[in-house]
Amino acid sequence: MPQIRPITDLRNTTEISELCHAKNEPVFITKNGYGDLVIMSMETYEALTSPAPSPPPPGNSEGLRFLTEKPPVWAGMLADVLEQHAIPYVKESTLGAGLAIKTGSMSELIRFYVPSAHLPAAKEIVEELFSENTPN
């Protein structure tokens, strides 16, 4: 559950610092009952702003290859179409479940991986679905 504190609590810097480090999540500060600031530990900040890990290398042990990454709305549609074409896939969030909940799904991207044997067919589907030249 998010921590929400009034701005007057900032007088006790030690308590706020300990709270930020103990919870590993932002602390929301209100002023006159409205949101005003967000405070977090350096570790939490770095976790939120660090670049996403790169996709697995092409020759990984599972034979999975990176296909694409899409926002959650489009990822759901792509997952449905891949299932309709019996193309197995693995998907993962670029943020992880905890950060996606805290930062909102608008900053999240979903990565898709498919077995090497299905990569050409999957790429065709992605091109067909997301091509800007597709007629309406």
C-alpha positions in Angstrom: 0.0 0.0 0.0 1.5 3.4 -0.9 2.7 5.6 1.9 1.0 9.0 1.9 2.3 11.7 4.4 1.5 15.4 5.0 4.3 17.8 4.1 4.7 18.6 7.8 6.2 15.1 8.2 9.3 16.3 6.2 10.5 18.0 9.4 11.5 14.5 10.6 14.0 13.7 7.9 15.4 10.6 9.6 11.9 9.0 9.8 11.1 9.8 6.2 14.5 8.4 5.0 14.1 5.2 7.0 10.5 4.8 5.6 11.8 5.2 2.0 14.5 2.7 2.5 12.4 0.2 4.4 9.5 0.2 1.9 11.6 0.4 -1.4 8.8 2.4 -2.9 7.9 6.1 -3.3 6.4 8.1 -0.4 3.8 10.5 -1.5 3.7 13.9 0.2 0.5 16.0 0.4 0.1 19.7 0.8 -3.3 21.0 1.9 -4.7 17.6 1.2 -3.5 17.4 -2.4 -0.6 15.5 -3.9 2.5 17.7 -4.0 5.8 15.6 -4.0 7.1 12.1 -4.3 10.2 11.1 -2.3 12.1 7.8 -2.7 15.4 6.2 -1.9 18.2 6.3 -4.4 17.9 2.5 -4.9 14.2 2.8 -5.8 14.9 5.7 -8.2 17.7 3.8 -9.9 15.4 0.8 -10.3 12.7 3.0 -11.9 15.1 4.8 -14.3 17.5 2.1 -15.2 17.3 1.0 -18.8 15.4 -2.2 -19.5 17.5 -5.3 -19.9 18.2 -6.3 -23.5 16.4 -9.2 -25.0 18.0 -12.7 -24.6 20.7 -13.5 -27.2 19.7 -15.3 -30.3 21.3 -18.6 -29.4 19.7 -19.1 -25.9 19.1 -22.6 -24.6 15.4 -22.4 -25.1 15.6 -21.4 -28.7 13.5 -18.3 -28.2 14.0 -15.3 -30.4 12.9 -11.7 -29.7 9.9 -10.8 -31.8 8.7 -7.3 -30.7 7.7 -5.2 -27.7 4.3 -3.4 -27.5 2.2 -1.4 -25.0 -0.2 -3.6 -23.0 -3.2 -2.7 -25.2 -1.5 -3.9 -28.3 0.2 -6.8 -26.6 -3.2 -8.3 -25.7 -4.2 -8.2 -29.3 -0.9 -9.6 -30.6 -1.2 -12.5 -28.0 -4.7 -13.3 -29.3 -3.6 -13.4 -32.9 -0.5 -15.5 -32.1 -2.7 -18.0 -30.3 -5.1 -18.1 -33.2 -2.2 -19.1 -35.5 -0.9 -21.7 -33.0 2.4 -19.8 -32.6 3.8 -20.4 -29.1 5.2 -17.3 -27.4 6.6 -16.0 -24.1 5.9 -12.5 -23.0 7.5 -10.5 -20.3 7.0 -7.0 -18.9 9.8 -4.5 -19.2 9.0 -3.2 -15.8 8.1 -6.2 -13.8 4.7 -6.5 -12.0 5.6 -4.4 -9.0 6.8 -1.4 -10.9 4.0 -1.7 -13.5 1.5 -1.4 -10.7 3.2 1.6 -9.1 4.1 3.5 -12.2 1.0 2.6 -14.2 0.6 0.5 -17.3 1.2 3.5 -19.6 4.9 3.2 -19.1 5.0 -0.5 -19.5 6.0 -2.4 -22.6 5.5 -6.2 -23.2 8.2 -8.1 -24.9 7.4 -11.1 -27.0 9.7 -14.1 -27.7 8.9 -17.0 -30.1 10.7 -20.2 -30.9 13.1 -19.8 -33.8 11.1 -22.1 -36.0 8.1 -19.8 -35.7 9.9 -16.5 -36.0 9.2 -15.8 -39.8 5.5 -16.4 -39.4 5.3 -14.3 -36.3 7.2 -11.5 -37.9 4.7 -11.5 -40.8 1.8 -11.3 -38.3 3.5 -8.3 -36.5 4.1 -6.6 -39.8 0.5 -7.1 -40.9 -1.0 -6.0 -37.6 1.2 -3.0 -37.0 2.2 -1.8 -40.5 1.3 1.9 -41.1 0.3 1.0 -44.7 -2.4 -1.4 -43.7 -5.7 -0.3 -45.3 -8.6 0.5 -42.9 
